[in-house]
Amino acid sequence: MAVPVIFGGILIILIFLQDYFLFNLVEKFLLFAALVIVPLVIILLRYDEQNNHQRIIFAAIRLLQFPAALFALVSVISSKALGLESTAIPGALSLGWLLFTLLLCIYGLTLIVNHRGRLAEIAIGAGLVYFFIGGIWFVLYQYQIDLFRANPATHALSSVHFHFSSAIVPIFIGVLGRIMTKKSWYPWVVAFDIVGPILIAVGIIFSKPLEYIGVTLFACNIAIYTTYLLAYLKKNSVPNKSAFFLILSCMAFYSIVVLSMFYPLLKNMFSLTILDFIPIYGSLHAFGFVLSGLIGWVYMIDSQKA
């Protein structure tokens, strides 16, 4: 899976640095998830204990990830650069990514079913299921369908939400649970990690208060995860590469918290709007918290299995 990550990384660098295809920021982050984040998740899970059915599914996931990501890329290109946004072609192409995320979902469900009672596996399985929900929102966005009083732009934001926070945070909580001494608070963190994304998604469409509750629960969970992880890294012997990226991931989250706290002050001092902060928040979360965290956990698991 290293080769798809390298090719995906090169494509993402070009996508973010070049405006040739006229992608908006949300679309760039969606493609970043498809081309880089998902293959890193696959690398993270390659040492899982698997039965025969899981091995078959996982082999298909590894084989189909890059072609499915290319379908997602061509889908967005067709709606932006080729002027086909008013046709069904972008939506039809996006189905390739949807079917791939369905495979991730099935594999996640096997983790949940085969490891009943093991909260770490339930958390990881839930994260993989959420990729499929993100795939559904991506298809709705590419078909430009209005659903539940939500417009396509909202579908795109929901897809980003499920490809990053909703999927990745439970996976982080799960891989931490695999190595940590179990704590009394851990089941609550797993439960809120599973429920929080649903509250946020439903809230985005139907109820702002519900969205705020979901965001608060989710943010508190990440705070618990990062605080415990930093304490774990301090007390235990961890490879330098892994520690560096995991600490960087935690610091990115705390930077987001600090920026959020000082947002009203910065907005007034520099006449900024929320639109000015979205690229900063998005970059800190996607490249800082998520990407650095995945790289750190990959190094950690590799060192343990070496």
VOGU-3710 file (C-alpha; in Angstrom, 3 decimals, decimal comma):
1> mavpvifggi> 0,000/0,000/0,000  3,019/2,295/0,142  2,928/2,808/-3,629  -0,709/4,052/-3,697  0,094/6,438/-0,833  3,074/7,845/-2,757  1,108/8,274/-5,998  -1,862/9,663/-4,063  0,408/12,098/-2,251  1,878/13,370/-5,526
11> liiliflqdy> -1,615/13,869/-6,969  -2,786/15,697/-3,848  0,212/18,044/-3,910  -0,630/18,918/-7,511  -4,331/19,328/-6,683  -3,654/21,692/-3,778  -0,964/23,704/-5,535  -2,530/23,952/-8,993  -5,939/25,445/-9,814  -6,135/23,890/-13,259
21> flfnlvekfl> -9,191/21,783/-12,431  -10,926/24,555/-10,439  -11,607/22,323/-7,420  -13,032/24,049/-4,375  -11,475/23,473/-0,948  -14,030/20,875/0,146  -13,434/18,814/-2,994  -9,680/18,967/-2,440  -10,088/17,602/1,078  -12,404/14,850/-0,179
31> lfaalvivpl> -9,807/13,771/-2,727  -7,114/13,996/-0,052  -9,124/11,499/1,999  -9,571/9,138/-0,965  -5,989/9,289/-2,227  -3,964/9,507/1,007  -5,952/9,068/4,222  -7,782/5,847/3,323  -4,664/3,993/2,079  -2,886/4,970/5,311
41> viillrydeq> -5,800/3,496/7,264  -5,423/0,288/5,252  -1,704/0,181/6,095  -2,572/0,721/9,772  -4,893/-2,293/9,767  -2,749/-4,717/7,780  -1,574/-6,562/10,915  -5,115/-7,294/12,117  -5,956/-10,825/13,163  -8,225/-11,969/10,330
51> nnhqriifaa> -10,288/-15,017/9,536  -10,613/-16,329/5,975  -13,547/-14,079/5,063  -11,796/-10,994/6,455  -8,615/-11,808/4,549  -10,577/-11,973/1,289  -12,317/-8,666/1,973  -9,077/-7,004/3,046  -7,273/-8,243/-0,072  -10,046/-6,713/-2,201
61> irllqfpaal> -9,764/-3,458/-0,260  -6,026/-3,260/-0,890  -6,471/-4,069/-4,585  -9,351/-1,688/-5,288  -8,429/1,376/-3,215  -6,389/3,229/-5,825  -8,738/2,526/-8,786  -11,689/3,634/-6,640  -9,838/6,819/-5,655  -9,183/7,519/-9,336
71> falvsvissk> -12,925/7,133/-9,993  -13,532/9,774/-7,303  -10,916/12,046/-8,878  -12,338/11,670/-12,409  -15,839/12,218/-11,026  -14,853/15,599/-9,569  -12,836/16,517/-12,677  -15,820/15,756/-14,915  -18,070/18,097/-12,943  -15,495/20,897/-12,721
81> alglestaip> -13,087/20,931/-15,651  -15,205/19,131/-18,241  -18,441/21,037/-17,656  -20,549/17,935/-17,025  -21,971/19,050/-13,685  -25,512/19,165/-15,090  -25,322/15,550/-16,289  -25,423/12,220/-14,435  -21,822/11,382/-15,405  -20,102/12,760/-12,244
91> galslgwllf> -22,590/10,898/-10,075  -22,157/7,662/-12,004  -18,362/7,874/-11,676  -18,637/8,540/-7,937  -20,341/5,168/-7,494  -16,917/3,536/-7,819  -15,824/5,206/-4,581  -19,148/4,355/-2,936  -18,727/0,650/-3,689  -15,197/0,735/-2,296
101> tlllciyglt> -16,338/2,388/0,944  -19,005/-0,324/1,146  -16,153/-2,839/1,284  -14,595/-0,846/4,129  -17,975/-0,879/5,862  -18,324/-4,658/5,501  -14,826/-5,176/6,895  -15,650/-2,847/9,787  -18,817/-4,785/10,549  -16,825/-8,042/10,634
111> livnhrgrla> -14,541/-6,476/13,243  -17,543/-5,539/15,369  -19,233/-8,938/15,004  -16,132/-11,112/15,416  -14,822/-9,176/18,426  -17,950/-8,731/20,521  -17,147/-6,927/23,738  -13,710/-5,722/22,601  -14,309/-2,000/22,615  -11,172/-1,120/20,652
121> eiaigaglvy> -12,301/-3,282/17,723  -15,830/-1,864/17,911  -14,403/1,666/17,669  -12,243/0,796/14,655  -15,142/-1,017/13,000  -17,420/1,994/13,520  -14,824/4,259/11,921  -14,720/2,056/8,835  -18,526/2,059/8,646  -18,483/5,865/8,701
131> ffiggiwfvl> -16,332/5,909/5,554  -19,299/4,324/3,768  -21,639/7,035/5,062  -19,139/9,573/3,760  -19,252/7,792/0,411  -23,040/8,124/0,325  -22,828/11,873/0,927  -20,160/12,142/-1,786  -22,467/10,464/-4,310  -25,347/12,770/-3,332
141> yqyqidlfra> -23,021/15,733/-3,857  -21,858/14,513/-7,261  -25,434/13,867/-8,384  -26,355/17,372/-7,088  -29,361/15,967/-5,224  -31,276/18,012/-2,655  -32,114/15,742/0,280  -33,711/16,454/3,661  -33,836/20,177/2,915  -30,051/20,118/2,469
151> npathalssv> -28,352/21,380/-0,679  -25,377/19,745/-2,440  -22,897/22,009/-0,612  -24,151/20,582/2,684  -23,740/17,065/1,270  -20,104/17,873/0,459  -19,461/19,137/4,004  -21,137/16,048/5,449  -18,951/13,838/3,260  -15,796/15,577/4,516
161> hfhfssaivp> -17,074/15,233/8,082  -17,496/11,466/7,710  -14,248/10,928/5,783  -12,177/12,712/8,420  -13,489/13,275/11,955  -16,230/10,639/12,038  -14,088/7,843/10,590  -10,627/8,734/11,855  -11,282/9,624/15,507  -12,901/6,245/16,344
171> ifigvlgrim> -10,012/4,517/14,571  -7,517/6,523/16,645  -9,436/5,697/19,820  -9,481/2,038/18,762  -5,757/1,683/18,050  -5,035/3,460/21,340  -7,351/0,995/23,081  -5,367/-1,894/21,640  -2,193/-0,836/23,479  -3,386/1,027/26,581
181> tkkswypwvv> -4,229/-0,245/30,036  -8,001/-0,219/30,071  -9,559/2,659/31,993  -13,084/3,080/33,394  -13,682/6,033/31,067  -12,739/4,167/27,895  -16,199/2,632/27,210  -17,749/6,102/27,454  -15,234/7,530/25,008  -15,993/4,745/22,520
191> afdivgpili> -19,748/5,244/22,944  -19,547/9,008/22,415  -17,223/8,499/19,439  -19,856/6,343/17,790  -22,851/8,535/18,672  -21,190/11,951/18,229  -20,793/11,867/14,416  -24,431/10,903/13,967  -25,551/13,794/16,178  -23,377/16,199/14,182
201> avgiifskpl> -24,625/14,944/10,805  -28,287/15,038/11,846  -27,753/18,428/13,459  -26,200/19,913/10,314  -29,421/19,159/8,451  -32,187/19,388/11,047  -31,101/21,018/14,310  -28,293/23,398/15,235  -28,551/22,627/18,990  -28,140/18,922/18,228
211> eyigvtlfac> -25,113/19,726/16,081  -23,564/21,740/18,940  -24,124/18,850/21,360  -22,477/16,419/18,956  -19,525/18,725/18,325  -19,031/19,268/22,072  -19,075/15,535/22,828  -16,724/14,820/19,947  -14,289/17,602/20,898  -14,233/16,414/24,520
221> niaiyttyll> -13,469/12,898/23,317  -10,554/14,098/21,196  -9,279/16,080/24,185  -9,350/12,929/26,336  -7,653/10,913/23,590  -4,866/13,434/22,993  -4,259/14,037/26,726  -3,981/10,325/27,487  -1,859/9,722/24,381  0,643/12,408/25,382
231> aylkknsvpn> 0,864/10,893/28,876  1,358/7,445/27,340  4,144/8,705/25,074  5,877/10,305/28,055  5,744/7,172/30,240  6,540/4,525/27,659  9,393/3,826/25,300  8,104/4,739/21,865  10,075/4,981/18,591  11,134/8,556/17,846
241> ksafflilsc> 9,353/8,708/14,486  6,090/7,538/15,994  6,338/9,884/18,970  7,139/12,875/16,744  4,097/12,448/14,489  1,707/11,564/17,313  2,795/14,604/19,327  2,445/16,739/16,183  -1,087/15,365/15,751  -2,014/16,265/19,330
251> mafysivvls> -0,536/19,746/18,991  -2,562/20,333/15,827  -5,740/19,570/17,759  -4,781/21,925/20,585  -3,982/24,616/18,013  -7,517/24,261/16,639  -8,906/24,649/20,182  -6,818/27,773/20,825  -7,798/29,315/17,497  -11,451/28,620/18,254
261> mfypllknmf> -11,167/30,288/21,649  -9,509/33,383/20,224  -11,589/33,514/17,049  -13,831/36,415/18,237  -10,777/38,482/19,194  -8,874/37,737/15,986  -11,982/38,415/13,908  -12,332/41,907/15,372  -8,620/42,743/15,336  -7,973/41,737/11,726
271> sltildfipi> -11,465/42,050/10,200  -11,556/38,353/9,436  -14,586/36,192/8,687  -15,237/32,516/9,280  -14,411/31,941/5,594  -10,879/33,139/6,333  -10,521/30,589/9,120  -11,966/27,557/7,307  -8,740/26,838/5,318  -6,722/27,149/8,554
281> ygslhafgfv> -9,029/24,880/10,542  -9,256/22,402/7,667  -5,495/22,249/7,138  -4,738/21,849/10,849  -7,282/19,069/11,126  -6,586/17,197/7,870  -2,794/17,583/7,611  -2,013/18,081/11,295  -4,327/15,972/13,418  -5,398/13,280/10,927
291> lsgligwvym> -2,402/12,806/8,607  0,263/13,139/11,315  -1,728/10,892/13,620  -2,059/8,155/11,003  1,648/8,283/10,155  2,496/8,125/13,860  0,254/5,120/14,478  1,590/3,315/11,402  5,141/3,713/12,741  3,969/2,596/16,191
301> idsqka> 2,303/-0,585/14,910  5,239/-1,361/12,611  7,662/-1,118/15,547  5,523/-3,455/17,650  5,247/-6,057/14,874  8,890/-5,878/13,799
//
